[in-house]
């Protein structure tokens, strides 16, 4: 009762010129868990994180994510998947076929993880070169079997990204040039989501891009550190700096329940 009175006095009554008007500053908090690209490819496939500079084990995220699914009261759960056509722009194996769109001759010595700039065919874009990975409808593009898979519904969303051969898509919200959106933002809006918690692979690429886009869409955004793994420690550290710039909080999975409780118990 005391808490309600305090909230009433300081938070939910505003004074109009001549009248008292009750205005609720409190909207219902709706929490979404975003599970990014926990696919075989990044765990034991062609782009396994264990073979990247940081040598992380992508499978390490699965127990933390499963525990969150089972215990935290998320209103919406989203799974994203890299889902590339075989002629995708990100594959180093396709570099030769796209040579007419390259800006210089350096590509002749390019290797995995190098960056090149393509002038077309649809967009000018800077592209990291990756091994062929997450080819649509292949086993390694599937979500890992150890990850809890919930059936699709209005509250359980599956997003396939990177489906356009001519532009990469790290973020689950949009392609890398933000020319085209995935359905994710509209689906989260339809469920009135206010807060998102981002997990998965890889922190310095798809997780990081998704978190930043979520913040740009004005979702209160958290990255769950122990439920993410990355490619390179330098770019992981750079992402952490970006998160600060965008107001994204980095938290541990064992803090999530308390964070949600604190949000729900705040009167503003």
C-alpha beads as a LAMMPS data file, in Angstrom:
LAMMPS data file: protein, C-alpha beads

268 atoms
267 bonds

1 atom types
1 bond types

-500.0 500.0 xlo xhi
-500.0 500.0 ylo yhi
-500.0 500.0 zlo zhi

Masses

1 110.0

Atoms # bond

1 1 1 0.000 0.000 0.000
2 1 1 2.791 2.433 0.867
3 1 1 4.534 1.601 -2.417
4 1 1 1.336 2.264 -4.378
5 1 1 0.814 5.613 -2.691
6 1 1 4.367 6.725 -3.403
7 1 1 4.022 5.724 -7.048
8 1 1 0.722 7.554 -7.254
9 1 1 2.098 10.745 -5.747
10 1 1 5.280 10.914 -7.818
11 1 1 4.536 8.964 -10.943
12 1 1 1.052 8.656 -12.316
13 1 1 -0.781 11.911 -11.646
14 1 1 -0.150 14.893 -13.896
15 1 1 -1.765 18.290 -13.519
16 1 1 -3.523 19.892 -16.445
17 1 1 -4.173 23.639 -16.420
18 1 1 -7.526 23.355 -14.668
19 1 1 -8.021 19.711 -13.849
20 1 1 -6.303 16.670 -12.414
21 1 1 -5.755 14.047 -15.080
22 1 1 -4.699 10.513 -14.238
23 1 1 -2.091 9.388 -16.748
24 1 1 -0.451 6.022 -16.575
25 1 1 3.290 6.274 -17.221
26 1 1 3.507 2.546 -16.808
27 1 1 3.054 0.230 -19.758
28 1 1 3.131 -3.528 -19.526
29 1 1 6.651 -4.863 -19.814
30 1 1 6.957 -7.536 -22.495
31 1 1 10.198 -9.507 -22.574
32 1 1 11.720 -11.251 -25.596
33 1 1 14.626 -13.690 -25.742
34 1 1 16.515 -13.483 -29.053
35 1 1 18.517 -16.627 -29.856
36 1 1 20.905 -15.844 -32.696
37 1 1 22.267 -18.473 -35.104
38 1 1 22.895 -21.424 -32.767
39 1 1 23.460 -23.607 -35.817
40 1 1 25.647 -26.617 -36.485
41 1 1 27.745 -24.556 -38.876
42 1 1 29.101 -22.349 -36.090
43 1 1 29.539 -25.189 -33.610
44 1 1 31.142 -28.049 -35.519
45 1 1 30.690 -27.126 -39.181
46 1 1 32.486 -25.148 -41.851
47 1 1 32.589 -21.965 -39.773
48 1 1 33.019 -23.503 -36.318
49 1 1 34.052 -20.863 -33.803
50 1 1 36.657 -23.240 -32.430
51 1 1 38.614 -22.687 -35.659
52 1 1 38.444 -18.895 -35.446
53 1 1 41.016 -16.660 -33.683
54 1 1 39.224 -16.646 -30.301
55 1 1 38.852 -20.460 -30.440
56 1 1 35.536 -20.385 -28.605
57 1 1 33.316 -23.442 -28.423
58 1 1 29.941 -22.420 -29.842
59 1 1 28.206 -25.278 -28.029
60 1 1 28.965 -23.600 -24.704
61 1 1 25.995 -21.259 -25.172
62 1 1 23.406 -24.034 -25.349
63 1 1 23.070 -24.909 -21.619
64 1 1 22.670 -21.242 -20.649
65 1 1 20.085 -20.588 -23.356
66 1 1 18.134 -23.746 -22.532
67 1 1 18.080 -22.785 -18.861
68 1 1 16.719 -19.342 -19.758
69 1 1 13.999 -20.885 -21.933
70 1 1 12.988 -23.230 -19.122
71 1 1 13.102 -20.816 -16.195
72 1 1 12.753 -17.169 -17.227
73 1 1 9.257 -15.803 -17.954
74 1 1 9.871 -14.594 -21.502
75 1 1 6.753 -13.538 -23.378
76 1 1 8.354 -14.026 -26.799
77 1 1 11.212 -16.242 -27.987
78 1 1 12.913 -15.707 -31.343
79 1 1 15.299 -18.009 -33.180
80 1 1 17.337 -16.623 -36.081
81 1 1 19.189 -18.676 -38.677
82 1 1 21.775 -17.748 -41.284
83 1 1 20.180 -19.193 -44.419
84 1 1 22.348 -18.554 -47.468
85 1 1 21.965 -19.513 -51.142
86 1 1 25.004 -21.323 -52.530
87 1 1 26.036 -18.234 -54.548
88 1 1 26.041 -15.921 -51.540
89 1 1 28.232 -12.815 -51.598
90 1 1 29.918 -13.661 -48.275
91 1 1 31.500 -16.909 -49.511
92 1 1 35.157 -16.673 -50.460
93 1 1 34.496 -19.472 -52.949
94 1 1 32.333 -17.011 -54.932
95 1 1 34.952 -14.260 -55.053
96 1 1 36.133 -15.111 -58.558
97 1 1 32.592 -15.097 -59.950
98 1 1 32.059 -11.577 -58.610
99 1 1 35.410 -10.103 -59.659
100 1 1 33.774 -7.541 -61.993
101 1 1 32.318 -5.809 -58.927
102 1 1 35.576 -5.597 -56.961
103 1 1 37.193 -2.196 -56.560
104 1 1 40.845 -3.230 -56.911
105 1 1 43.143 -6.146 -57.604
106 1 1 43.915 -6.962 -53.962
107 1 1 41.247 -9.654 -54.056
108 1 1 43.656 -11.863 -55.978
109 1 1 45.434 -12.597 -52.687
110 1 1 42.376 -12.337 -50.415
111 1 1 41.840 -14.999 -47.772
112 1 1 39.196 -15.948 -45.225
113 1 1 38.342 -13.099 -42.800
114 1 1 39.684 -10.440 -45.215
115 1 1 37.392 -7.575 -46.281
116 1 1 36.657 -6.582 -49.859
117 1 1 34.378 -3.936 -51.348
118 1 1 31.832 -4.946 -53.971
119 1 1 30.299 -2.243 -56.174
120 1 1 27.323 -4.400 -57.186
121 1 1 25.352 -6.044 -58.606
122 1 1 22.659 -4.446 -56.405
123 1 1 24.531 -2.458 -53.773
124 1 1 28.004 -1.225 -52.967
125 1 1 28.960 -3.071 -49.827
126 1 1 31.976 -3.952 -47.726
127 1 1 32.095 -7.687 -47.186
128 1 1 34.033 -9.984 -44.885
129 1 1 34.966 -13.147 -46.745
130 1 1 33.828 -16.328 -45.007
131 1 1 34.035 -20.010 -45.860
132 1 1 30.898 -21.369 -47.501
133 1 1 28.530 -21.787 -44.572
134 1 1 24.891 -22.190 -43.544
135 1 1 23.760 -23.094 -47.044
136 1 1 19.965 -23.218 -47.053
137 1 1 18.351 -26.617 -46.508
138 1 1 21.572 -28.320 -45.434
139 1 1 22.195 -30.069 -42.128
140 1 1 24.763 -27.543 -40.942
141 1 1 22.262 -24.718 -41.409
142 1 1 19.896 -26.322 -38.901
143 1 1 19.648 -25.250 -35.288
144 1 1 21.656 -27.556 -33.064
145 1 1 19.599 -30.487 -31.798
146 1 1 20.698 -29.865 -28.196
147 1 1 19.086 -26.430 -28.274
148 1 1 15.476 -26.443 -27.092
149 1 1 13.249 -25.868 -30.131
150 1 1 9.807 -24.540 -29.405
151 1 1 7.100 -24.860 -32.068
152 1 1 6.464 -21.727 -34.101
153 1 1 3.566 -19.572 -32.893
154 1 1 2.818 -15.857 -32.518
155 1 1 5.071 -15.903 -29.441
156 1 1 7.778 -18.142 -30.936
157 1 1 9.335 -16.542 -34.002
158 1 1 11.751 -18.035 -36.537
159 1 1 13.735 -15.649 -38.757
160 1 1 15.859 -16.724 -41.722
161 1 1 18.385 -14.095 -42.784
162 1 1 21.039 -13.696 -45.457
163 1 1 18.719 -15.177 -48.059
164 1 1 19.559 -12.560 -50.724
165 1 1 22.675 -13.715 -52.615
166 1 1 23.884 -10.131 -53.069
167 1 1 23.855 -8.718 -49.527
168 1 1 24.868 -10.211 -46.183
169 1 1 22.699 -9.987 -43.075
170 1 1 24.319 -10.195 -39.672
171 1 1 21.422 -8.629 -37.793
172 1 1 18.190 -10.546 -37.319
173 1 1 16.409 -7.237 -38.047
174 1 1 17.929 -6.143 -41.366
175 1 1 20.606 -6.681 -43.980
176 1 1 24.029 -5.144 -43.446
177 1 1 23.211 -2.033 -45.481
178 1 1 19.764 -1.720 -43.848
179 1 1 18.118 -1.685 -47.263
180 1 1 15.644 -4.442 -46.376
181 1 1 14.114 -5.479 -43.090
182 1 1 13.335 -8.981 -41.923
183 1 1 9.871 -9.506 -40.357
184 1 1 11.354 -9.475 -36.845
185 1 1 10.618 -5.887 -35.815
186 1 1 6.990 -6.067 -36.955
187 1 1 6.521 -9.398 -35.196
188 1 1 7.970 -8.051 -31.947
189 1 1 5.790 -4.961 -32.283
190 1 1 2.718 -7.126 -32.766
191 1 1 3.467 -8.714 -29.396
192 1 1 4.154 -5.294 -27.785
193 1 1 7.710 -6.247 -26.848
194 1 1 9.516 -3.643 -24.748
195 1 1 12.727 -5.415 -23.639
196 1 1 14.979 -7.829 -25.531
197 1 1 17.698 -10.136 -24.228
198 1 1 20.141 -11.243 -26.940
199 1 1 22.085 -14.513 -26.935
200 1 1 23.870 -16.781 -29.409
201 1 1 26.582 -16.750 -32.066
202 1 1 28.687 -14.839 -32.748
203 1 1 28.896 -11.938 -30.332
204 1 1 31.142 -9.768 -32.496
205 1 1 29.045 -10.267 -35.635
206 1 1 25.417 -11.407 -35.676
207 1 1 24.687 -11.043 -31.965
208 1 1 26.275 -7.604 -31.833
209 1 1 24.525 -6.347 -34.969
210 1 1 21.168 -7.635 -33.725
211 1 1 21.606 -5.977 -30.328
212 1 1 22.517 -2.620 -31.862
213 1 1 19.541 -2.723 -34.212
214 1 1 17.276 -3.602 -31.289
215 1 1 18.548 -0.539 -29.420
216 1 1 17.998 1.612 -32.524
217 1 1 14.392 0.389 -32.581
218 1 1 14.076 1.592 -28.981
219 1 1 13.846 -1.792 -27.327
220 1 1 15.583 -1.813 -23.964
221 1 1 18.391 -4.174 -24.900
222 1 1 20.530 -6.609 -22.925
223 1 1 23.259 -8.956 -24.140
224 1 1 23.642 -12.070 -22.005
225 1 1 27.396 -12.512 -21.961
226 1 1 27.688 -16.135 -20.864
227 1 1 25.096 -17.148 -23.489
228 1 1 27.254 -15.753 -26.331
229 1 1 30.538 -16.725 -27.964
230 1 1 32.591 -14.854 -30.567
231 1 1 35.090 -15.013 -33.410
232 1 1 37.971 -12.722 -32.448
233 1 1 38.732 -11.194 -29.057
234 1 1 39.642 -7.827 -30.580
235 1 1 36.309 -7.481 -32.352
236 1 1 34.495 -8.842 -29.285
237 1 1 36.054 -6.057 -27.199
238 1 1 35.097 -3.510 -29.867
239 1 1 31.482 -4.680 -29.630
240 1 1 31.473 -4.205 -25.868
241 1 1 32.545 -0.598 -26.434
242 1 1 29.735 -0.157 -28.971
243 1 1 27.221 -1.599 -26.529
244 1 1 28.106 1.157 -24.072
245 1 1 27.627 3.766 -26.789
246 1 1 24.137 2.427 -27.586
247 1 1 23.009 1.987 -23.980
248 1 1 23.026 -1.810 -24.242
249 1 1 23.618 -3.583 -20.955
250 1 1 25.831 -6.675 -20.789
251 1 1 24.571 -9.069 -18.134
252 1 1 24.978 -12.656 -16.931
253 1 1 22.236 -15.249 -17.290
254 1 1 21.916 -15.617 -13.520
255 1 1 20.958 -11.921 -13.322
256 1 1 18.099 -12.097 -15.807
257 1 1 15.311 -13.055 -13.415
258 1 1 16.266 -10.288 -10.978
259 1 1 16.452 -7.757 -13.814
260 1 1 12.974 -8.707 -14.998
261 1 1 11.616 -8.507 -11.458
262 1 1 13.202 -5.098 -10.912
263 1 1 11.713 -3.785 -14.169
264 1 1 8.253 -5.047 -13.241
265 1 1 8.487 -3.536 -9.779
266 1 1 9.490 -0.091 -11.013
267 1 1 6.648 2.393 -11.129
268 1 1 7.990 4.364 -14.101

Bonds

1 1 1 2
2 1 2 3
3 1 3 4
4 1 4 5
5 1 5 6
6 1 6 7
7 1 7 8
8 1 8 9
9 1 9 10
10 1 10 11
11 1 11 12
12 1 12 13
13 1 13 14
14 1 14 15
15 1 15 16
16 1 16 17
17 1 17 18
18 1 18 19
19 1 19 20
20 1 20 21
21 1 21 22
22 1 22 23
23 1 23 24
24 1 24 25
25 1 25 26
26 1 26 27
27 1 27 28
28 1 28 29
29 1 29 30
30 1 30 31
31 1 31 32
32 1 32 33
33 1 33 34
34 1 34 35
35 1 35 36
36 1 36 37
37 1 37 38
38 1 38 39
39 1 39 40
40 1 40 41
41 1 41 42
42 1 42 43
43 1 43 44
44 1 44 45
45 1 45 46
46 1 46 47
47 1 47 48
48 1 48 49
49 1 49 50
50 1 50 51
51 1 51 52
52 1 52 53
53 1 53 54
54 1 54 55
55 1 55 56
56 1 56 57
57 1 57 58
58 1 58 59
59 1 59 60
60 1 60 61
61 1 61 62
62 1 62 63
63 1 63 64
64 1 64 65
65 1 65 66
66 1 66 67
67 1 67 68
68 1 68 69
69 1 69 70
70 1 70 71
71 1 71 72
72 1 72 73
73 1 73 74
74 1 74 75
75 1 75 76
76 1 76 77
77 1 77 78
78 1 78 79
79 1 79 80
80 1 80 81
81 1 81 82
82 1 82 83
83 1 83 84
84 1 84 85
85 1 85 86
86 1 86 87
87 1 87 88
88 1 88 89
89 1 89 90
90 1 90 91
91 1 91 92
92 1 92 93
93 1 93 94
94 1 94 95
95 1 95 96
96 1 96 97
97 1 97 98
98 1 98 99
99 1 99 100
100 1 100 101
101 1 101 102
102 1 102 103
103 1 103 104
104 1 104 105
105 1 105 106
106 1 106 107
107 1 107 108
108 1 108 109
109 1 109 110
110 1 110 111
111 1 111 112
112 1 112 113
113 1 113 114
114 1 114 115
115 1 115 116
116 1 116 117
117 1 117 118
118 1 118 119
119 1 119 120
120 1 120 121
121 1 121 122
122 1 122 123
123 1 123 124
124 1 124 125
125 1 125 126
126 1 126 127
127 1 127 128
128 1 128 129
129 1 129 130
130 1 130 131
131 1 131 132
132 1 132 133
133 1 133 134
134 1 134 135
135 1 135 136
136 1 136 137
137 1 137 138
138 1 138 139
139 1 139 140
140 1 140 141
141 1 141 142
142 1 142 143
143 1 143 144
144 1 144 145
145 1 145 146
146 1 146 147
147 1 147 148
148 1 148 149
149 1 149 150
150 1 150 151
151 1 151 152
152 1 152 153
153 1 153 154
154 1 154 155
155 1 155 156
156 1 156 157
157 1 157 158
158 1 158 159
159 1 159 160
160 1 160 161
161 1 161 162
162 1 162 163
163 1 163 164
164 1 164 165
165 1 165 166
166 1 166 167
167 1 167 168
168 1 168 169
169 1 169 170
170 1 170 171
171 1 171 172
172 1 172 173
173 1 173 174
174 1 174 175
175 1 175 176
176 1 176 177
177 1 177 178
178 1 178 179
179 1 179 180
180 1 180 181
181 1 181 182
182 1 182 183
183 1 183 184
184 1 184 185
185 1 185 186
186 1 186 187
187 1 187 188
188 1 188 189
189 1 189 190
190 1 190 191
191 1 191 192
192 1 192 193
193 1 193 194
194 1 194 195
195 1 195 196
196 1 196 197
197 1 197 198
198 1 198 199
199 1 199 200
200 1 200 201
201 1 201 202
202 1 202 203
203 1 203 204
204 1 204 205
205 1 205 206
206 1 206 207
207 1 207 208
208 1 208 209
209 1 209 210
210 1 210 211
211 1 211 212
212 1 212 213
213 1 213 214
214 1 214 215
215 1 215 216
216 1 216 217
217 1 217 218
218 1 218 219
219 1 219 220
220 1 220 221
221 1 221 222
222 1 222 223
223 1 223 224
224 1 224 225
225 1 225 226
226 1 226 227
227 1 227 228
228 1 228 229
229 1 229 230
230 1 230 231
231 1 231 232
232 1 232 233
233 1 233 234
234 1 234 235
235 1 235 236
236 1 236 237
237 1 237 238
238 1 238 239
239 1 239 240
240 1 240 241
241 1 241 242
242 1 242 243
243 1 243 244
244 1 244 245
245 1 245 246
246 1 246 247
247 1 247 248
248 1 248 249
249 1 249 250
250 1 250 251
251 1 251 252
252 1 252 253
253 1 253 254
254 1 254 255
255 1 255 256
256 1 256 257
257 1 257 258
258 1 258 259
259 1 259 260
260 1 260 261
261 1 261 262
262 1 262 263
263 1 263 264
264 1 264 265
265 1 265 266
266 1 266 267
267 1 267 268
